[in-house]
Amino acid sequence: MVKKEAVNIVRGLTGSEDGLRSLSNYADALLRSLTRLLSEDKEVSEPAAEALVNLSQDAGLAAKMVEIEMIKVAMDLLYKPGSSITRLLVMLLVNLTQLDDGIASLLQIGDEKMQGLYVMKLVRSFCRSSETDDTFDHVGSILVNISKKQDGRKMLMDPKCGLLKQVIRQFDSTSPLRQKGVSGTIRNCCFEAESQLQNLLLISEFLWPALLLPVAGNKVYREEDTSKMPPELGSALSIEREPVKDSEIRVQALEAIYLITLQEAGLRAFWTVNGPRILQVGYEDEEDPKVMRAYEQIGSLLVNSNGIEEPSTTTSK
């Protein structure tokens, strides 16, 4: 009972700036105590986890958590049968992977035998989680964080593991949090387009729909346009569909397309799916100035693409 009341008081204090400031004076002892309480029953572990999530929003305290191997503790508890704090632990990992050391810890850099195991587990859970009880929806934000670093991007893009392909297939989720996690991860991975273009194009069947459908506008496309697209794009654009309302997702998709089309082979691949026509139609419907600028950046590249143009095709008349 005393333990429960004490942890509830701490959780209450972590909800205010003044409380955080006073608790930070006892950071070492406090963080270790809260970490131990994560293994207790729900009435103690939940407020302890909530307190740690709140405390981890402070960069200094988050760094101390990484130091005391909080990521290992969280990953071990995440898969404990019957855990009631799964979603809170994932949120804690989101905050800790905003730090470089937190990313290195989650990627298990330096541990050759275990490297990548945590990330594989999280991707698997992200892809299996049901939307009715989506305890792993914040994993998308973790993937965005780790893909800001080259080590993270390489791990996700390794064709042997196929992690990026699994993540991209989550794009048709109805959860805005998942959609944003997927689009941000793809966009970050496209910074490797120069060295990893082939690995990106190997999953083009999933990549192009995830990038082009959000920026294709609201119109139903004519058969003369869709006939020049692969089925996964053409069929989706031949019917009415829900527009992607989040302008950040549309910008991220366009930035990813831009990074791919900076490469000559990427630009050729973009033409083969009738990408320029899709952007032309999407631009006509766009009203957000920031998104329009992202369209225009690709448009400028297409105009100045040193003679690379739509591959010639022969059609029977």
N, C-alpha and C positions, 0 to 999 in steps of 0.2 A: 504493500500500500504506500509506504513512504517513498519507495523507488518511483512508483507511478506518479505521485504528486510532485516529486522533485523534477522528473523529466518534463512534466507538463508545465512547470514554472519556467524551466529553461526554454522550452519551445515558445512560450509566450514572449520571453525576452528577445528571442531571435527575430521576432516579427517587427521590431522597431530599431531605428538607427541607434538610439541611446542604449537600448538593451544590448545590441551587437557590440557597441563600444565597450561597455562594462564587461561583457563576457570575454572579449578578446584579450583582456589582461590575464585570463586563466586558460588561454587557448590550448596549451599542450595537454594539461590534465583533463580538460573538458572534452576535447576531441577523442582522446583515448577512452574516456568513460562512455561517451555516447556510442562509440564504435562497438564496445562490448555489449551494450544494451540492444544492439540490432538483432542479436540472437535470442532475445527474450520473447515472451508471449506478445501477442498483438497489442494489448493495452499499453505496453512499455515500448515495444519496438517501433510502432507507428509514430508516436511523438518524437522518439529519438531520431528516426529517419527524417521526419519533417524538419527538426532542428538542424540536422546536418545539411539538408538541402538549402535552408535559409542561410546558414553560416558559409556555405560554399560559394555564395554570390559575392563574398569578399575575396578578392584575389590573394591577399596575404594568407587568409585562413585556408583557402583552397590549396595553396602551395604547401601548407603544413599537412593537409590531409593527404596529398600525393606522397609527401615524405614518409608518412607513417603507413604507406601501402594501402590506403583506403580503396584504391581501384581493385586490388586483389581481393580485399574483404568483400566489396560490393559484388564482384563477379562470382565469388564462391557462394554468397547468400542468394544471389539472383535466381539460381536454379535449385534452391532448397525446396523440396516438395511442401506444398501448402503455405508457402510464404504469402503474407498479406502486404508486404512492402515492396513488391516487384516494381511497380510504377515509380515509387519514390526513389528507389535505387537507380533506375534508369535516368531519372531527372538529376540525381546527384552526379552521375557519369557525364551528363551533358555539361554541367558546370565545371567539372574537373578537366574535361577535355578542351576547355577554352585556354588552357595553359599548355605550353610546349612540353613540359615535363609530364603533364597528365596524358598527352597524346602518346608520348614515348612509352609510358607505363601501360597504356591500354594496348598498344601495338606489340608490347613485350619485346621491344628493341633490345638486342644484346643477349637474348635467350634463344639460341638457335633452334632448340628442340620445340619450344613452346610458341615461338613468334607467330602471330596471326591467329592463334587459337581463340582468343577472346573475341576478336572481330568476326571470325567465322560463326561463332555461337550467336552473337548479337544479330548478324545478318539473317541467320536461319530463324531466329525468334521473330524478327521484324517481318519476315515473309510468311511465317505461319500464323501469326497472331490474328485473332478474329476481330472484326471491326465492332462487334457488339460488346466485346470486353477487351479493349485494345490497350493492354498493359505495356506494350512495347512500341507504341506510336512515336515516342520521343527518340527512339533509336535513330530515326531519320536525322535529327539534329546532331547526334553523335557522329554520324557518317559525314555530315557537312563539316564538322570540326576537324575530324582526322584527315579529310581529303584536302584540307588547306595546306597540308605538309606533303612533300614529295614521297616520303616513306609510306604514308597512308594511301596516297593515290596509286602507287605501284602495287600495294597489297590488294587494293580493290580491283585493279585492272589486270591482275595476273590471270591469263586465260586458263591456267590449270585449275584455279579455284572457282572461277566464274562468278565471283561475288557481285561485280557491277551489273552483270546480266540479271541476276536475281533481284537486285535493288531496282533496276529500271522497270521490271515487270510489275512493280507496285504502283506505278504512276497512275493507273486507272482507278486507284482507291478514291473513295468519296471523302476521305479525311483530308482537309486542307493542310494539316500538320504533316501528314505523310507526303502529300504532293510536294510541299515546299522542301521537305528533307530530300526527296528524290531529285528534284530539279536542281537544288543547290549542290548536291553530290555530283551529278552529271557535269554541271558547269565547271566545278573545280577539277574534275578528272580531265576535262578537255584542255586544261593547261598543259597536259602531257601530249597533246595531239602531234607535236612535231616528232617525238620519239616513239609514240605508241599508237599512231594512226591506224595501223593494221588491226591492232586489238580492238579499237573502237569500231572499225568497219566490219569486223567479224560478227558483231552483235547489232548490225544496222537494222535488222528486221524489227528489233525492239527500240533501238536508239532513235531512228527517224520519227516514228509516231510520237514518242515521248517529247521530242524537241519541236516537231512541226504542228501537231494538233493544237497545242495551246495558243499558237500564233497564226492559226489558219483562218481567223475571223469566224463570222456566224453564218455565212451563206452556205447553201447546199451547192456543191460544185457540179459543173456540167460534165457530161460523159466524155467530151473531147479533152477535158483536163485530167479526169481521173483515169482515163485509159492509158495515160503516160506515167502512172504511178504504180508502185507495187501494191498488191491487194490489201495489205494491212493499213495503208494510207487511203487508197482509193475508196474502199468500202466504207471507212469511217467518215470520209468527207462527202459521201453520196447521200447522207441522211442528216436530218436535223440533230443537233447535239447541244449539250450544255456548254456555254462558253466558260473559259477559265477566267474567273473574275479577279484573281489576285495578280496585280500588275507586276509584283516582284517575280512571280513564276514566269511570266511572259518575258521579262527582261533577261532572266537567267537562261531561258531557252534560247533566246536570240544571241546572247553572249557566247553560249556553247556552240551554236551554229557558226558564228563568226570565227571562233578559234579553230574549228574543223576546216572551214573554207579558206583559211589562210594557207593551208597546205594544198598543193596542186592536186594531189589524189583525192583529198577531201572535197575540193571544189568540183571535181569531175563526178564524184559520188553524189553530190548535192544536185547536180543537173540531172542525173539519171533517175532521181525520184520526183522530178518536176518541182524541186524545192523553190526555185525563183518564182514560179507562178503562184505557189501557196503563199509566199511572203507578199506578193503583189496584192492578192485578194485580202490577206490579213491586214495589210497596211491601210487599205481603204476603209476598213471598219474601226481602226484604232483611234482612240481619242486621247489617250494619256501621253503627254509630251515626252516623258522619259522613255516610254516604250517605243514611241515613234522614232526617237533618236537612235535606238538600238536597231530598228529596221533599216534606218538610213545608213548606218555604219556598214551593214552587209550590202545594201544597195550600191554604195560607193565602191566596195570591193568587187562586186560583180561587174560593174561598169569598167573598172580599171584592171581587169584580171588578165592582162597581157595575152589577149587572143584566146584564152580558154573559154570556150562557150559550150552550148548544149551539144552533146555528142550527136552526130548525124545518124538518123534512123531512116530506114526504108519502109514505107507503108504501101500496101497494095491498095489500089483505088478501084 
